[in-house]
Structure formats: C-alpha cells, structure tokens
Amino acid sequence: MSEIEDEVCRKIQERAVMGEEKYSTTMEREDLLPIDWLIHAQQEAMDLAIYLERIINDERKAMVQRVEIRNLFEEYKSLYEDNIRPLVDGMDIVDMPSRTSAFPEGNVGHKKGEEEE
C-alpha cells in the first residue's frame, strides 16, 4: 500500500476507537435494521454534500480573486510600461543629484542647527 492508503487505514482505526468510546458500541452492533443503516449512510452523505458545497464555493471565490489580482497586475504593468518606464529609461543616473549635493548641510529632515542622533 502507499503512504496515502496507510494514512486512511490509520484514520479509520482511530475513528473506530473514538466511535466506540463515544457511542459505547461498534459497527458490529445488532440493534439496527438495514433501513437504519441506510438512513445513517444517507445522513453522512448529506453532510458530505454540504462540506463539498462549502469547499466548491470557497474555491470559486478564490478563483475570482486570483483573476481579479491577475487583471490588476496586468493593468498596473501596462501603466508602468506606458508611463513610468519611459521616464526611468530617459533618466541619466550619472546626472542625478546625490543626497549630499542636493542637501549640502547633510541634515535632511532636521531644522538648521539640529544634529542627527
């Protein structure tokens, strides 16, 4: 068996122990009619359908959000390519002022006479 099948078997064993502790009986009980077993199985199947519906709804919402994020990314990428990149590409980095040449006193963000800590 694979590790996945081993894990399922382990969970079945754990569930059997939990069920016996909770209900003080096992699946070998004789007090239920076949119709009772069918009703229990149907109830479990309905619970499963509810769990599946919840997960499906969550996944649909997540898919919509991923599409919206992808669309926003493409929109911002296009805005960058059309508007920002030409500005950046046209800049001559060598000619850009350094912090010290733009602010000769060297205390950006401080009033004159104040020193950096």
N, C-alpha and C positions, 0 to 999 in steps of 0.2 A: 504494500500500500504506500501511497505518497504521504508526505507530511500533512497535507490538507485532509486526507481521509483519516489519518491518525488523530488529528485535532477534532474532527467531527465525532469520532468514536469517543474520545475523551469527554467531550461536552455532553454526549448522550448519557454516559455513565454518571457524570456529575448531576445531570438533570434527574436521573432516576433516583439518586440518593436524596436530592432535595425534595422530590415529589413524595418519596416515602416518609421523609421527616415531616413534611407539611400536611399530607393527607392520611398518614398512617396506613398506607396501602401501596400496592404495586400494580403494574399493568396486568398482573395475573389474577386480579380480583374477579370474583364470580357473581357479584351482586348487580351487574349492569346487563341489560338486554342489548342485543345488537343495535336497536334503534337509539339507545342511549349513547353507544359508542359513535354512531353516525352523527348524532347531534353535537357531541363533543368535538368531533372532527370538523364539522361544519362551522362551529363557533371559532375554532382555531384558524380555519381557512378564511373566515371573515376578518379576523384580527390581522392575518397576513395581508389581506387585500387593503386594509386600512394603512398598514405600515408601508406597503408598496406605493399606495397613492400619495402618501406624505413624501416619500423619497422622490417620486416622479415629479411632484410639484416643486420641491426644493431644487431638483436638477434643472427643471425648466427655467426657474427664476435665475439660477446661476448661469445658465446658457445665455439668457437675455442680457445679464450683466456683463458677461465676457464679450458679447458682441458690441454692447454699448461702449465698453472700455476700448476695444479694438478700434471702433469708429472714432472715438475721441482722440486716440493716439494718432490715427491717420490724419485727422483734421489738424491737430497741433503740429504734426510733422510737416504737413503741407504749408501751414502758416509759417513755420520756421524756414522751410526751403524757399518760400516766396518772399519773405520779409526780413528775416534776421540774417540768414546766411549771406545774402548779397552784401549786407553791411559789414559782417565779420570778414568776409573774403576780401573786401575792399580796404580793410584796415592794414596799415603798415605797423606791425608790432614794434619795430625799432623806434618809430616816431612817437610812440605812446609815452606820456609823461610818467615818470616813476613817482612813487609816493613822496620821496624827498624833494624832487624838483617841483612837484605840484604844491607841496606844503613845506616850504623851506624851514619853517620853525620846528618841524618834526613833532608837533603835538596835536595831531589830528584829533578832534573830538574834545579838546581841552581849551579852556579860555586862556588867553595870553597870560603868561606869568605862572600858570599852574603846571605842575610837572606830572608826568606819568608815574604811576605807582608800580 
